[in-house]
Amino acid sequence: MDAKDRQIIRELQKDGRLTNQELAERVNLSPSPCLRRVRNLETASVITGYTALVDQKAYGLPITVFVRVRLDRHGQDLITGFEAAVARIDQILDCFLLAGGDDYLLRVIVDSLEAYEDFMRRKLHAIPGIASIDTSFAYGVVKQTRVFPVST
């Protein structure tokens, strides 16, 4: 991948609905080579899909919660089971594997504190092998972007 491919990716991250003509103009290519590069990025699974970005409050899910999870042991079966369970829970949008004291960081969205309590009691607590859970509620957003920084 070269600088032109990265430029194409950044433009598509800013606006995934660009026509090929608009994209080609923004990255200073003619349409045919631009389309060929986009198709190559898709074929190589660098571009993995296209989606709509939606305001979560307008959608009805105003509460964002960050949940740090530590497992009680680190056997492969427990890790695989935890990760499979997390993948099935719709309220968990992101799950990051961490180095340090906690094992995972989850980003969870819900519509109310009652819904978060239900999520904790019926879904997260039901997953075997969790030693500790630490919750932080986000009360605002300072920056949120899906556009990668320029890479050298």
N, C-alpha and C positions, 0 to 999 in steps of 0.2 A: 504494500500500500504506500502510495506516495502522497506528497503534499496536496495535489489536486484531488485525490480521492478523499482526503480528510476535509478539504474545503467543500466538496459535494456533500459529505455526511453532515457537516455543521449546518449547511443551508437547509438540508432536509429535516434536521432536528429542529430548526427554527420554524419551518413551515413544510410539513409533509404533504401538503396539497399543491405544491408547486407543479406546474406543467413542466414537461421536459424543456420546452422552449425557454420558460422563465428561469429554470435552473441553469441551463446552458449560458444564458446571459449573465447570471450572477457569478458564475465561476469562470467566465471568459473562455468558453469552449463553443464549438459548433454543436448543433443538436445531436448528430449521429454519434460522435465520440462520447458525448456526455451520457447518452442513453446506454451505450455499450459499457461505460464505466459503472453506471448504476446497476445494470444487469449483472456484471461481474461481481460487484459488491454483494448483491443479493444471492448469487450462486455460491459465493464463498462463505455465506452466512455471517458476513460482517454486518450487513443490514438484515435484521431478523424479522422485521415486520413493520407495519404502520398502524397507528392508533390515534384516537381522538383524546386530547387532554381535556379533562372535565373538572370544573370547580366542585370540590367535594362538599362544600357547604350548600351550594345551590342544588346538588344532587340529594342532599338530606343526610349527609354523614359528616357533621361539623367537628367531631372530636377526634384528634390524633393523639395516639398514645405510643410511647416508646417503652418496650418491655425488654429488660435484660434477664436472660435465663441462664442458670448454671445447672448442669446435670450432676447427679450424685455419683456417677461413674462414667467411664468413657469407653465401654465395650462397643464393638462394631454393631451388634444387634440393637443396643439401646440408641445409639446415634442414628442408625438407619430408621428405626421406628419413630423417633422424635421428628426427624426431617420429613418422613412420609406423612406423619400426622399434620405437621405445619402446612405442608403443601395442599392439604385438603380443606383447610380452614379459610373461608372467603374473607374474613375480616383482617387477616394478616396479608398485607400487601407486599412487604419485604421481609426477608429473613437473612441476616448476615452472620457468618461464622466469624468469631472474634478470637484474637489472642489476648491474653491477660486473665483477669479474675473471672469474668463471665464468659460463657461459651457462645451465646447467640444474642443478637439484637433484633427485635421484631418491630416493625412499624405496623400499627393496628389502627383502623378507623372504625368508628361506631357512631350511632345517632344520639346516644345519651349515656349518662353515667350508669343508668339501670342496664342498658345493653352491654356496657363494659363489664359490669358485675356478672351478668349472665354468660358472657364470653369467657370470663375467668373461671367461673364455677363449672360450667358445662363443657367447655372445650379445652382450655389450657390445662386446668387442674386434672383433667381426665387423661392426659398424656403421661405414661409411666416414666419414672426416672428423673423427674425434676427435683433438684435439691433446693433451689431458691428462685424467686421471681422478684424483680425490682421494677416498679412502674414509675414513669415520668409522663405527666400530661403536658402537651404543647399548648400554650395559650396564645400563640401568634406565630407568624411566619415572617422571617426577615429576608430570606432568599430561597427561592426554589427554581431550579432550572433543569432542563433535560438536555441542554446543549453542552457537549464536551468542551474542555479548554483546548486551545491550539496546542498541538503536539509537535515536537521537533523531530 
